[in-house]
Amino acid sequence: MIIQYIPWLIAVLTLIAVVWIVIVSWRNGISPMPTSRQVRQVVIQEVNRIPGYADIIEAGSGWGTLGMDVVKHCPGKRLTGIENSLIPLWTSQCLTWLSVGFNRAGAVIRTERGGQGNSFKGRLRFIHGNIYTCSYAHADGVICYLFPGAMTRLADKFKRELPPGARVISVCFALPGKEPLRTLICRDALRTKVYVYAF
Ligand SMILES: C[S@@+](CC[C@H](N)C(=O)[O-])C[C@H]1O[C@@H](n2cnc3c(N)ncnc32)[C@H](O)[C@@H]1O
């Protein structure tokens, strides 16, 4: 009897999830739209230019695809994603948790074969927070894909809080009143710009 209601339950839950995402996106001024593969490659290249074991904050981490790719391709970097939209946040946390499990299984096999295991464990976390109130004081780098209003609000905060030498890597939108160190143009259809700043 109950089984016949399962498709309806799934449909209702999906509708609630979509409406919830839309409401939070409307309040935030931006949806959790992920960056394309080509843009992620440019961000990864720039994160790899930050020397040493750097702490990276992703301001607005959405579904977690950018953060996961950065940690996967940037050895020694640790990333904290800050997100306030719960459904994308929970998705990113589940994906990280699954990857840690799969990586651990893979690492055992690789280690038995003499190779090295590479895991997200301890290097990647996605947390619930607000990008306008969280602290950037310990970040060696910030990555973000936001919108012009957010960049205006964050410009002063970055200036006050970021340690000297920290990098800000911003997809699409420039920081007002600050000259970028370089501006890169991605090979995607939109020729997306990535702005890199040094503080
Ligand atoms: C365009 S998405 C980018 C997602 C991810 N960084 C990427 O590049 O794939 C921007 C994200 O910022 C989040 N966001 C916007 N305002 C926020 C705030 N005040 N606090 C936390 N997250 C916020 C949105 O919910 C959204 O998921």
The ligand as an ORCA input file, in Angstrom:
! r2SCAN-3c Opt
* xyz 0 1
  C      27.629     30.813     -8.386
  S      27.711     29.770     -6.962
  C      29.391     29.216     -7.041
  C      29.551     27.826     -6.490
  C      30.988     27.323     -6.497
  N      31.876     28.278     -5.858
  C      31.466     27.052     -7.896
  O      32.189     27.907     -8.413
  O      31.135     26.022     -8.481
  C      27.721     30.965     -5.611
  C      27.410     30.320     -4.273
  O      27.571     31.311     -3.239
  C      26.609     31.033     -2.236
  N      26.392     32.236     -1.422
  C      25.900     33.428     -1.822
  N      25.821     34.289     -0.789
  C      26.279     33.614      0.295
  C      26.445     33.955      1.660
  N      26.120     35.179      2.128
  N      26.969     33.043      2.503
  C      27.302     31.797      2.056
  N      27.170     31.406      0.769
  C      26.656     32.300     -0.109
  C      25.375     30.646     -3.029
  O      24.442     29.925     -2.243
  C      25.989     29.812     -4.152
  O      25.999     28.449     -3.828
*
